[in-house]
Amino acid sequence: MTTPFGFDDLRAILHRRIAQLPDHRTTGPNTRYRIQDAALAPWSLFLPIRRQFLDYQRHLQEAKGRNNACTLFGMETIPCNNQIRNLLDP
């Protein structure tokens, strides 16, 4: 019998795979967001907490100084939708 995966197991697998993504950018002011954060952000859509999860997380960060995106997914910053597309499309 196999042991079912828990959330921490799935998150660890996700982090290992995302860590392998290449960063095509050169060092400079265009590197505010990590590729890892851009790749983790879309996974928040699978959380049934709120429809606009990332917007709400940015609001929490401003209001309370912390947010669930960082706690649950280990994101350092929360990129906007356009930044996610710009970073991951290449």
All heavy atoms as an XYZ file, in Angstrom:
740
protein
N       0.842     -1.166      0.000
C       0.000      0.000      0.000
C       0.897      1.242      0.000
O       1.892      1.299      0.693
C      -0.893     -0.008      1.242
C      -1.760      1.226      1.313
S      -2.618      1.436      2.876
C      -3.951      0.309      2.707
N       0.522      2.226     -0.789
C       1.302      3.454     -0.848
C       0.732      4.483      0.122
O      -0.461      4.510      0.393
C       1.291      4.044     -2.264
O      -0.059      4.333     -2.620
C       1.898      3.092     -3.276
N       1.619      5.311      0.623
C       1.209      6.367      1.538
C       0.765      7.568      0.711
O       1.479      7.984     -0.202
C       2.386      6.777      2.443
O       2.886      5.616      3.093
C       1.967      7.796      3.467
N      -0.389      8.146      1.010
C      -0.835      9.315      0.232
C       0.045     10.524      0.515
O       0.618     10.665      1.601
C      -2.263      9.542      0.716
C      -2.351      8.877      2.037
C      -1.346      7.767      2.031
N       0.170     11.374     -0.499
C       0.919     12.612     -0.350
C       0.119     13.612      0.459
O      -1.086     13.740      0.296
C       1.194     13.267     -1.711
C       2.288     12.615     -2.489
C       2.089     12.241     -3.792
C       3.532     12.397     -1.922
C       3.093     11.656     -4.528
C       4.551     11.815     -2.640
C       4.320     11.442     -3.949
N       0.816     14.333      1.304
C       0.204     15.454      2.008
C       0.570     16.748      1.296
O       1.347     16.753      0.328
N       0.020     17.848      1.762
C       0.306     19.137      1.135
C       1.791     19.451      1.177
O       2.352     19.929      0.186
C      -0.502     20.249      1.814
C      -0.271     21.593      1.195
C      -0.852     21.911     -0.020
C       0.532     22.527      1.820
C      -0.630     23.148     -0.603
C       0.757     23.774      1.245
C       0.172     24.081      0.029
N       2.450     19.179      2.283
C       3.889     19.465      2.391
C       4.696     18.655      1.388
O       5.675     19.153      0.820
C       4.391     19.204      3.805
C       3.851     20.208      4.812
O       3.490     21.332      4.396
O       3.789     19.872      6.009
N       4.302     17.405      1.152
C       4.991     16.566      0.163
C       4.839     17.132     -1.242
O       5.807     17.226     -2.001
C       4.434     15.137      0.193
C       4.611     14.467      1.534
O       5.687     14.644      2.148
O       3.673     13.777      1.978
N       3.616     17.512     -1.587
C       3.363     18.070     -2.906
C       4.080     19.409     -3.094
O       4.631     19.680     -4.162
C       1.857     18.237     -3.133
C       1.068     16.935     -3.209
C      -0.420     17.219     -3.280
C       1.513     16.113     -4.405
N       4.096     20.213     -2.048
C       4.790     21.500     -2.121
C       6.291     21.281     -2.321
O       6.930     21.990     -3.103
C       4.521     22.318     -0.865
C       5.143     23.699     -0.933
C       4.806     24.539      0.257
N       5.104     23.811      1.487
C       4.782     24.237      2.684
N       4.129     25.346      2.831
N       5.104     23.532      3.748
N       6.864     20.302     -1.651
C       8.298     20.018     -1.800
C       8.621     19.584     -3.227
O       9.625     20.023     -3.803
C       8.726     18.953     -0.798
N       7.785     18.744     -3.807
C       7.982     18.321     -5.199
C       7.896     19.525     -6.128
O       8.727     19.699     -7.027
C       6.944     17.243     -5.590
C       7.210     15.954     -4.817
C       6.958     16.991     -7.096
C       6.084     14.940     -4.905
N       6.893     20.354     -5.913
C       6.712     21.546     -6.733
C       7.931     22.467     -6.638
O       8.442     22.939     -7.651
C       5.440     22.270     -6.291
C       5.043     23.510     -7.061
C       4.756     23.178     -8.517
C       3.813     24.138     -6.414
N       8.430     22.692     -5.442
C       9.596     23.559     -5.253
C      10.834     22.985     -5.938
O      11.616     23.740     -6.528
C       9.873     23.788     -3.770
C       9.056     24.895     -3.190
N       9.524     26.166     -3.042
C       7.777     24.909     -2.742
C       8.587     26.926     -2.517
N       7.519     26.189     -2.318
N      11.026     21.678     -5.864
C      12.189     21.054     -6.523
C      12.126     21.256     -8.023
O      13.131     21.556     -8.665
C      12.269     19.571     -6.182
C      12.887     19.291     -4.835
C      13.289     17.837     -4.681
N      12.223     16.890     -4.923
C      11.368     16.431     -4.014
N      11.433     16.881     -2.770
N      10.437     15.560     -4.326
N      10.956     21.066     -8.613
C      10.808     21.205    -10.062
C      10.968     22.662    -10.496
O      11.616     22.953    -11.487
C       9.451     20.676    -10.518
C       9.275     19.210    -10.233
C      10.309     18.399    -10.932
N       9.703     17.805    -12.099
C      10.380     17.207    -13.037
N      11.675     17.123    -12.954
N       9.781     16.698    -14.058
N      10.369     23.572     -9.738
C      10.436     24.987    -10.086
C      11.862     25.514     -9.937
O      12.289     26.388    -10.698
C       9.431     25.790     -9.244
C       8.010     25.483     -9.735
C       9.716     27.277     -9.284
C       6.913     26.075     -8.889
N      12.622     24.984     -9.000
C      14.013     25.418     -8.809
C      14.860     25.147    -10.055
O      15.898     25.778    -10.246
C      14.617     24.720     -7.598
N      14.409     24.251    -10.915
C      15.148     23.903    -12.126
C      14.838     24.826    -13.303
O      15.481     24.740    -14.342
C      14.836     22.463    -12.523
C      15.252     21.454    -11.486
C      14.735     20.048    -11.798
O      14.074     19.823    -12.803
N      15.031     19.122    -10.926
N      13.860     25.722    -13.152
C      13.506     26.625    -14.245
C      14.640     27.607    -14.513
O      15.209     28.177    -13.587
C      12.233     27.403    -13.914
C      10.949     26.603    -13.837
C       9.797     27.494    -13.383
C      10.623     25.981    -15.185
N      14.966     27.838    -15.780
C      16.033     28.793    -16.097
C      15.533     30.228    -15.972
O      14.358     30.510    -16.150
C      16.361     28.468    -17.559
C      15.085     27.922    -18.112
C      14.422     27.191    -16.967
N      16.446     31.118    -15.665
C      16.144     32.547    -15.618
C      16.852     33.187    -16.807
O      18.075     33.291    -16.825
C      16.613     33.148    -14.294
C      16.112     34.562    -14.084
O      15.633     35.186    -15.064
O      16.190     35.051    -12.951
N      16.100     33.590    -17.810
C      16.668     34.127    -19.043
C      17.068     35.596    -18.945
O      17.666     36.136    -19.849
C      15.659     33.956    -20.174
C      14.388     34.724    -19.926
N      13.394     34.233    -19.095
C      13.979     35.932    -20.345
C      12.413     35.127    -19.037
N      12.741     36.152    -19.770
N      16.766     36.228    -17.819
C      17.041     37.656    -17.670
C      18.489     37.911    -17.285
O      19.152     37.063    -16.710
C      16.144     38.259    -16.583
C      14.668     38.085    -16.859
C      13.845     38.454    -15.672
N      14.135     37.546    -14.551
C      13.714     37.727    -13.318
N      12.991     38.764    -13.010
N      14.015     36.858    -12.368
N      18.953     39.122    -17.597
C      20.270     39.541    -17.135
C      20.086     40.264    -15.802
O      19.010     40.786    -15.512
C      20.944     40.486    -18.148
O      20.085     41.612    -18.360
C      21.199     39.778    -19.465
N      21.109     40.302    -15.003
C      21.032     40.972    -13.711
C      20.805     42.464    -13.928
O      21.423     43.071    -14.775
C      22.332     40.762    -12.918
O      22.543     39.358    -12.787
C      22.239     41.379    -11.542
N      19.881     43.014    -13.175
C      19.574     44.441    -13.300
C      18.248     44.759    -12.649
O      17.693     43.953    -11.900
N      17.705     45.931    -12.949
C      16.457     46.350    -12.303
C      15.245     45.533    -12.747
O      14.192     45.617    -12.143
C      16.322     47.823    -12.722
C      17.113     47.940    -13.972
C      18.227     46.941    -13.846
N      15.395     44.745    -13.783
C      14.296     43.937    -14.290
C      14.172     42.609    -13.541
O      13.461     41.719    -13.977
C      14.494     43.683    -15.795
C      13.258     43.119    -16.439
O      12.145     43.307    -15.958
N      13.447     42.403    -17.531
N      14.869     42.447    -12.448
C      14.864     41.172    -11.728
C      14.254     41.305    -10.339
O      14.703     40.674     -9.392
C      16.286     40.602    -11.625
O      17.111     41.569    -10.983
C      16.851     40.248    -12.977
N      13.213     42.121    -10.222
C      12.558     42.324     -8.923
C      11.928     41.038     -8.406
O      11.960     40.746     -7.220
C      11.507     43.414     -9.057
C      10.703     43.625     -7.807
C       9.707     44.745     -7.974
N       8.869     44.827     -6.802
C       7.756     45.498     -6.744
N       7.350     46.166     -7.794
N       7.040     45.521     -5.660
N      11.324     40.264     -9.309
C      10.638     39.030     -8.920
C      11.477     37.822     -9.293
O      12.119     37.787    -10.333
C       9.284     38.922     -9.625
C       8.337     40.030     -9.258
C       8.036     41.033    -10.158
C       7.751     40.070     -7.999
C       7.165     42.055     -9.820
C       6.888     41.094     -7.653
C       6.597     42.080     -8.568
O       5.741     43.082     -8.226
N      11.446     36.823     -8.437
C      12.143     35.572     -8.739
C      11.302     34.743     -9.704
O      10.076     34.794     -9.673
C      12.343     34.742     -7.468
C      13.183     35.379     -6.413
C      13.362     34.483     -5.196
N      12.117     33.815     -4.815
C      12.057     32.595     -4.279
N      13.145     31.915     -4.032
N      10.899     32.065     -3.953
N      11.951     33.980    -10.543
C      11.250     33.057    -11.435
C      10.418     32.090    -10.592
O       9.291     31.751    -10.939
C      12.255     32.279    -12.317
C      12.967     33.231    -13.281
C      11.582     31.151    -13.072
C      12.083     33.870    -14.318
N      10.949     31.664     -9.460
C      10.236     30.729     -8.588
C       8.910     31.317     -8.108
O       7.901     30.622     -8.045
C      11.096     30.335     -7.386
C      12.295     29.494     -7.739
C      13.493     30.323     -8.170
O      13.421     31.531     -8.335
N      14.613     29.658     -8.373
N       8.897     32.605     -7.759
C       7.659     33.237     -7.303
C       6.634     33.299     -8.430
O       5.449     33.071     -8.219
C       7.927     34.638     -6.764
C       8.703     34.614     -5.457
O       8.684     33.573     -4.772
O       9.312     35.644     -5.118
N       7.095     33.608     -9.627
C       6.188     33.659    -10.774
C       5.615     32.276    -11.082
O       4.456     32.144    -11.474
C       6.911     34.208    -11.999
N       6.403     31.241    -10.900
C       5.926     29.888    -11.164
C       5.015     29.371    -10.056
O       4.117     28.569    -10.308
C       7.113     28.940    -11.348
N       5.218     29.824     -8.833
C       4.369     29.392     -7.721
C       3.024     30.109     -7.707
O       2.021     29.542     -7.272
C       5.079     29.640     -6.392
C       6.228     28.703     -6.065
C       7.031     29.242     -4.899
C       5.705     27.314     -5.772
N       2.993     31.336     -8.166
C       1.774     32.144     -8.096
C       0.559     31.477     -8.742
O      -0.521     31.469     -8.146
C       2.029     33.521     -8.698
N       0.672     30.905     -9.935
C      -0.520     30.289    -10.536
C      -1.087     29.126     -9.727
O      -2.279     28.837     -9.816
C      -0.038     29.808    -11.901
C       1.134     30.672    -12.215
C       1.789     30.941    -10.888
N      -0.270     28.468     -8.926
C      -0.769     27.351     -8.116
C      -1.769     27.824     -7.077
O      -2.605     27.059     -6.612
C       0.390     26.605     -7.449
C       1.148     25.807     -8.447
C       2.258     26.186     -9.136
C       0.810     24.511     -8.922
N       2.623     25.195    -10.005
C       1.764     24.158     -9.889
C      -0.208     23.608     -8.620
C       1.731     22.944    -10.560
C      -0.237     22.390     -9.283
C       0.716     22.075    -10.237
N      -1.709     29.096     -6.726
C      -2.655     29.611     -5.752
C      -4.083     29.584     -6.274
O      -5.034     29.631     -5.500
C      -2.272     31.028     -5.347
O      -2.417     31.903     -6.448
N      -4.243     29.496     -7.579
C      -5.587     29.411     -8.163
C      -6.313     28.153     -7.724
O      -7.538     28.092     -7.764
C      -5.506     29.450     -9.686
C      -4.915     30.719    -10.280
C      -4.771     30.572    -11.775
C      -5.756     31.920     -9.923
N      -5.570     27.143     -7.307
C      -6.179     25.892     -6.888
C      -6.705     25.949     -5.459
O      -7.349     25.022     -4.997
C      -5.196     24.727     -7.033
C      -4.846     24.455     -8.458
C      -3.622     24.836     -8.974
C      -5.757     23.839     -9.300
C      -3.300     24.597    -10.296
C      -5.447     23.592    -10.620
C      -4.221     23.978    -11.123
N      -6.404     27.035     -4.761
C      -6.922     27.188     -3.403
C      -8.321     27.796     -3.472
O      -8.514     28.840     -4.072
C      -6.017     28.110     -2.577
C      -4.633     27.577     -2.275
C      -3.825     28.628     -1.532
C      -4.716     26.310     -1.452
N      -9.292     27.163     -2.861
C     -10.663     27.672     -2.946
C     -10.964     28.787     -1.952
O     -12.108     29.016     -1.602
C     -11.494     26.421     -2.631
C     -10.631     25.637     -1.708
C      -9.208     25.882     -2.186
N      -9.944     29.483     -1.509
C     -10.119     30.499     -0.481
C     -10.811     31.740     -1.040
O     -11.817     32.184     -0.537
C      -8.750     30.879      0.137
C      -8.122     29.657      0.786
C      -8.909     32.007      1.136
C      -6.677     29.847      1.164
N     -10.257     32.314     -2.071
C     -10.797     33.525     -2.677
C     -10.547     33.482     -4.171
O      -9.558     32.923     -4.628
C     -10.129     34.767     -2.101
C     -10.556     35.110     -0.699
C      -9.895     36.392     -0.272
N     -10.538     37.543     -0.867
C     -11.421     38.293     -0.235
N     -11.784     37.992      0.979
N     -11.927     39.356     -0.811
N     -11.408     34.152     -4.902
C     -11.266     34.167     -6.352
C     -10.007     34.915     -6.779
O      -9.290     34.501     -7.669
C     -12.503     34.811     -6.970
C     -12.538     34.672     -8.438
C     -13.905     34.995     -8.950
N     -13.942     34.663    -10.348
C     -14.584     35.360    -11.232
N     -15.298     36.391    -10.870
N     -14.551     35.004    -12.488
N      -9.739     36.046     -6.166
C      -8.562     36.854     -6.490
C      -7.502     36.669     -5.404
O      -7.119     37.610     -4.728
C      -8.965     38.323     -6.629
C      -9.963     38.588     -7.723
C      -9.376     38.316     -9.098
O      -8.175     38.406     -9.309
N     -10.227     37.958    -10.036
N      -7.016     35.461     -5.272
C      -6.116     35.101     -4.178
C      -4.895     36.015     -4.103
O      -4.557     36.538     -3.049
C      -5.685     33.643     -4.326
C      -4.749     33.171     -3.248
C      -5.236     32.853     -1.992
C      -3.393     33.048     -3.481
C      -4.385     32.423     -0.988
C      -2.533     32.611     -2.491
C      -3.040     32.304     -1.246
N      -4.204     36.213     -5.220
C      -2.967     36.985     -5.179
C      -3.221     38.450     -4.834
O      -2.452     39.054     -4.085
C      -2.217     36.869     -6.509
C      -1.661     35.480     -6.802
C      -1.015     35.452     -8.172
C      -0.687     35.035     -5.739
N      -4.290     39.038     -5.368
C      -4.626     40.419     -5.005
C      -4.882     40.523     -3.507
O      -4.441     41.469     -2.851
C      -5.860     40.907     -5.773
C      -5.579     41.122     -7.247
O      -4.397     41.356     -7.597
O      -6.524     41.048     -8.042
N      -5.604     39.581     -2.977
C      -5.904     39.591     -1.543
C      -4.627     39.405     -0.724
O      -4.459     40.029      0.324
C      -6.924     38.500     -1.217
C      -7.339     38.500      0.225
C      -8.047     39.569      0.770
C      -7.022     37.434      1.056
C      -8.425     39.583      2.103
C      -7.399     37.437      2.391
C      -8.095     38.513      2.905
O      -8.458     38.514      4.226
N      -3.704     38.592     -1.209
C      -2.452     38.374     -0.492
C      -1.611     39.646     -0.468
O      -0.973     39.966      0.530
C      -1.665     37.219     -1.096
C      -2.370     35.879     -0.998
C      -2.900     35.593      0.388
O      -2.173     35.579      1.368
N      -4.201     35.373      0.484
N      -1.608     40.395     -1.575
C      -0.905     41.680     -1.591
C      -1.538     42.634     -0.569
O      -0.837     43.349      0.138
C      -0.922     42.275     -2.994
C       0.125     41.690     -3.921
C       0.245     42.447     -5.220
N      -0.830     42.138     -6.142
C      -0.853     41.088     -6.941
N       0.155     40.251     -6.954
N      -1.868     40.878     -7.753
N      -2.859     42.631     -0.513
C      -3.569     43.464      0.464
C      -3.190     43.058      1.893
O      -2.918     43.923      2.742
C      -5.078     43.354      0.263
C      -5.878     43.969      1.367
N      -5.991     45.333      1.526
C      -6.580     43.409      2.374
C      -6.731     45.579      2.593
N      -7.104     44.431      3.128
N      -3.161     41.760      2.176
C      -2.757     41.296      3.507
C      -1.337     41.731      3.846
O      -1.055     42.129      4.981
C      -2.850     39.765      3.593
C      -4.201     39.143      3.832
C      -4.082     37.624      3.830
C      -4.802     39.620      5.135
N      -0.448     41.627      2.867
C       0.946     42.012      3.100
C       1.030     43.484      3.480
O       1.750     43.851      4.417
C       1.793     41.731      1.857
C       3.268     42.006      2.037
C       3.914     41.106      3.075
O       3.605     39.931      3.174
N       4.806     41.667      3.862
N       0.295     44.330      2.783
C       0.317     45.764      3.086
C      -0.327     46.059      4.438
O       0.186     46.869      5.200
C      -0.406     46.535      1.985
C       0.331     46.549      0.672
C      -0.474     47.192     -0.449
O      -1.526     47.815     -0.166
O      -0.052     47.067     -1.603
N      -1.438     45.394      4.728
C      -2.190     45.688      5.952
C      -1.582     45.050      7.201
O      -1.552     45.663      8.264
C      -3.640     45.229      5.800
N      -1.103     43.822      7.079
C      -0.664     43.072      8.259
C       0.820     42.715      8.263
O       1.321     42.169      9.230
C      -1.498     41.806      8.391
C      -2.985     42.096      8.469
C      -3.720     40.957      9.072
C      -5.185     41.267      9.109
N      -5.675     41.606     10.409
N       1.507     42.951      7.133
C       2.931     42.650      7.065
C       3.236     41.190      6.806
O       4.375     40.767      6.863
N       2.227     40.397      6.490
C       2.422     38.967      6.161
C       1.257     38.525      5.287
O       0.243     39.189      5.199
C       2.525     38.129      7.415
C       1.312     38.173      8.301
C       1.524     37.356      9.583
N       0.296     37.246     10.326
C      -0.127     38.118     11.218
N       0.588     39.185     11.485
N      -1.271     37.939     11.851
N       1.442     37.360      4.636
C       0.394     36.848      3.762
C       0.518     35.338      3.613
O       1.554     34.760      3.912
C       0.451     37.541      2.396
C       1.711     37.206      1.652
O       1.864     36.113      1.150
N       2.639     38.151      1.598
N      -0.551     34.705      3.158
C      -0.584     33.248      3.014
C       0.200     32.741      1.817
O       0.663     31.602      1.825
C      -2.030     32.767      2.912
C      -2.789     32.998      4.184
O      -2.235     32.893      5.263
N      -4.053     33.333      4.074
N       0.356     33.552      0.788
C       1.122     33.105     -0.381
C       2.557     32.786      0.027
O       3.129     31.796     -0.413
C       1.099     34.161     -1.480
N       3.110     33.607      0.882
C       4.477     33.357      1.359
C       4.514     32.183      2.330
O       5.407     31.342      2.273
C       5.037     34.612      2.006
S       5.245     35.971      0.839
N       3.514     32.108      3.204
C       3.477     31.031      4.191
C       3.223     29.680      3.546
O       3.923     28.705      3.817
C       2.377     31.316      5.240
O       2.625     32.580      5.830
C       2.361     30.251      6.314
N       2.214     29.595      2.682
C       1.834     28.318      2.085
C       2.773     27.865      0.974
O       3.076     26.688      0.848
C       0.412     28.390      1.522
C      -0.708     28.525      2.529
C      -2.031     28.752      1.810
C      -0.787     27.290      3.416
N       3.209     28.811      0.139
C       3.980     28.447     -1.040
C       5.448     28.827     -0.974
O       6.218     28.487     -1.856
C       3.350     29.076     -2.290
C       2.020     28.490     -2.618
C       0.851     29.139     -2.262
C       1.922     27.265     -3.250
C      -0.382     28.599     -2.548
C       0.691     26.709     -3.534
C      -0.463     27.374     -3.181
N       5.850     29.569      0.041
C       7.248     29.968      0.161
C       7.656     31.058     -0.810
O       8.828     31.196     -1.130
N       6.687     31.835     -1.287
C       7.001     32.929     -2.197
C       7.649     34.060     -1.414
O       7.306     34.313     -0.272
C       5.713     33.431     -2.870
C       5.057     32.390     -3.743
S       3.393     32.871     -4.285
C       3.736     34.353     -5.188
N       8.614     34.746     -2.023
C       9.237     35.896     -1.375
C       8.465     37.169     -1.694
O       8.313     38.031     -0.844
C      10.691     36.030     -1.815
C      11.568     34.935     -1.257
C      13.011     35.085     -1.677
O      13.392     36.143     -2.222
O      13.776     34.142     -1.461
N       8.027     37.308     -2.929
C       7.237     38.454     -3.367
C       6.076     37.941     -4.203
O       6.102     36.819     -4.702
C       8.070     39.439     -4.215
O       8.635     38.721     -5.312
C       9.168     40.087     -3.395
N       5.057     38.777     -4.370
C       3.873     38.368     -5.123
C       3.832     39.162     -6.426
O       3.488     40.346     -6.423
C       2.596     38.620     -4.308
C       2.667     37.875     -2.976
C       1.366     38.183     -5.105
C       1.557     38.242     -2.019
N       4.194     38.538     -7.539
C       4.159     39.251     -8.813
C       2.727     39.426     -9.310
O       1.841     38.643     -8.968
C       4.958     38.337     -9.746
C       4.860     36.991     -9.140
C       4.698     37.184     -7.667
N       2.516     40.445    -10.125
C       1.196     40.638    -10.724
C       1.055     39.689    -11.918
O       2.023     39.070    -12.368
C       1.005     42.090    -11.151
S       2.067     42.603    -12.507
N      -0.150     39.582    -12.442
C      -0.416     38.661    -13.554
C       0.470     38.940    -14.765
O       0.979     38.013    -15.400
C      -1.882     38.731    -13.962
C      -2.796     38.197    -12.889
O      -2.362     37.511    -11.979
N      -4.072     38.520    -12.988
N       0.666     40.218    -15.101
C       1.507     40.553    -16.250
C       2.948     40.118    -16.033
O       3.595     39.619    -16.962
C       1.452     42.059    -16.540
C       0.131     42.472    -17.136
O      -0.594     41.650    -17.694
N      -0.191     43.741    -17.010
N       3.458     40.308    -14.821
C       4.823     39.875    -14.538
C       4.953     38.360    -14.614
O       5.962     37.845    -15.093
C       5.289     40.372    -13.169
C       5.767     41.781    -13.169
C       6.988     41.980    -14.053
O       7.742     41.060    -14.352
N       7.175     43.198    -14.500
N       3.947     37.653    -14.152
C       3.983     36.187    -14.241
C       4.100     35.768    -15.696
O       4.932     34.936    -16.057
C       2.730     35.575    -13.572
C       2.751     35.834    -12.061
C       2.635     34.080    -13.870
C       1.445     35.524    -11.381
N       3.281     36.364    -16.548
C       3.335     36.027    -17.975
C       4.685     36.395    -18.581
O       5.270     35.627    -19.344
C       2.214     36.740    -18.732
C       0.858     36.082    -18.562
C      -0.117     36.572    -19.593
N      -1.298     37.293    -19.294
C      -1.728     37.912    -18.208
N      -1.007     37.940    -17.154
N      -2.874     38.515    -18.121
N       5.188     37.609    -18.262
C       6.471     38.051    -18.813
C       7.618     37.135    -18.407
O       8.518     36.881    -19.195
C       6.792     39.476    -18.340
C       5.911     40.515    -18.988
O       5.295     40.280    -20.030
N       5.808     41.668    -18.356
N       7.571     36.646    -17.182
C       8.665     35.799    -16.696
C       8.584     34.368    -17.206
O       9.601     33.735    -17.472
C       8.685     35.794    -15.159
C       9.062     37.129    -14.516
C       8.818     37.063    -13.018
C      10.510     37.463    -14.801
N       7.376     33.844    -17.345
C       7.240     32.429    -17.681
C       7.040     32.152    -19.162
O       7.307     31.054    -19.619
C       6.082     31.820    -16.888
C       6.259     31.815    -15.360
C       5.069     31.155    -14.708
C       7.549     31.129    -14.955
N       6.574     33.113    -19.928
C       6.328     32.869    -21.354
C       7.571     32.424    -22.133
O       7.481     31.530    -22.947
C       5.703     34.088    -22.021
C       4.205     34.155    -21.788
O       3.641     33.178    -21.246
O       3.593     35.182    -22.138
N       8.744     33.032    -21.881
C       9.930     32.574    -22.640
C      10.231     31.108    -22.364
O      10.751     30.391    -23.131
C      11.059     33.461    -22.140
C      10.407     34.686    -21.630
C       9.090     34.219    -21.097
